[in-house]
Amino acid sequence: MLSEAVEEIHRKTREQREREQRLLARRADIRLLDSWLNTVEGMLEGDERTVPEPLVKEIGTFLRDVDPKLHRALLRNRAREASRVLDVLFDAQEYLLPHFAEVG
């Protein structure tokens, strides 16, 4: 009986640690997304209309893992128009925020 209680404590501790790790990972995703949003918004404010290819590739790598539809939407923007990249980033934010709430 005591060993079962100890096993239950270990299982609950492990589950809590896993939940915390998922939450930290989602927070990192949200922070990264916010950083890109700020960068692209700043570009538009500075009248820069094209997002540099390395940044689009970085965002694309992230989006491929998050949601393939968002990744495809980004890839369809071959001209790398900042306003369209911003739209995709806002869509990604809308996608991630509810998932972020589920992790907690």
C-alpha positions, 0 to 999 in steps of 0.5 A, a space after each residue: 500500500 505504501 509503495 502504491 502511494 509512493 508510485 502515485 506521488 512520483 507519477 503526479 510529480 512527473 505529470 506536473 513536470 511535463 505540464 510545466 515543460 509544455 507550458 514553457 515551450 508554448 510560452 517560448 513559441 508565443 514570445 518568438 511569434 511576438 518578436 516577429 510581429 514586432 519586427 514586421 510591424 516595425 518594417 511596415 512603419 519604416 516603409 519597408 514592404 519586403 521581408 528579408 528572405 532569411 526572416 521568412 525562412 525562419 518563420 516558415 520553419 516555425 510555422 511548418 511545425 505549428 500548422 501546415 496551412 499557415 506554412 503554406 499561406 506564408 509560402 504563397 507570398 513569393 514576393 515576401 510582402 510584409 503586410 501578408 507576412 504580418 497577416 500570417 503571423 496574426 493568424 498563427 497567434 490566433 492559432 497558438 493562443 487557445 492551445 497555450 491556454 489548454 496546456 496550463 
